Amino acid sequence: MAKALLVSLLFSLLCIFSTATSAQSTSSGTNFIKSSCKTTTYPALCIQSLSAYATSIQQSPRQLTETALSVSLERAQSTKTFVYKLTKFKGVKPREMAAIKDCLEEINDTVDRLSKSFKELKSMGQSKGKDYQWHISNVETWVSAALTDENTCVDGFGGRALNGRVKSSIKARIVNVAQVTSNALALINKFASKN
């Protein structure tokens, strides 16, 4: 009986310690995210989009950068699906449909570039010197190009003739993707400058 009580007590202490360590780990990661996001263009969005990953990010600049890029890619893929569905709508004005199709092409390019950037970042491992510079330069270039694609999509809806629900719904999603991509690029640039 005393042995069972001792085992139960030890198990309880282990659970308490584990919970405290996990909470401390999350808090530490959250503080690191908040501090890192101060250098981005959209710090509140940066914190909001990355805080859920605090436990896995911890205080790792590489993990922070990979996660920010992953969030950007995920939102771009979701937006691509949304824009694709709009191409199937009936009753859309021809000029509006042309802008939607152009936007779909741009968001396809965005997804491709962010995907290549994510793979490049993941595969560079512990590269050093010129090899590191080559890999990180590819990542920075592709993410920057993805940001240009996003802006080009929104520009395609310029003018009053295209004002309406389609434009506003696409623009809201694209702006969000552009903002998280901008934040990811800022974090990538910061990571690159420190390595």
Secondary structure, DSSP 8 states (H G I E B T S, - for coil): -HHHHHHHHHHHHHHHHHHHHHHHHHHHHHHHHHHHHTTSSSHHHHHHHHGGGHHHHTT-HHHHHHHHHHHHHHHHHHHHHHHHHHTT-SS--HHHHHHHHHHHHHHHHHHHHHHHHHHHHHHTTT--HHHHHHHHHHHHHHHHHHHHHHHHHHHTT-SGGG-SHHHHHHHHHHHHHHHHHHHHHHHHHHHHHH-
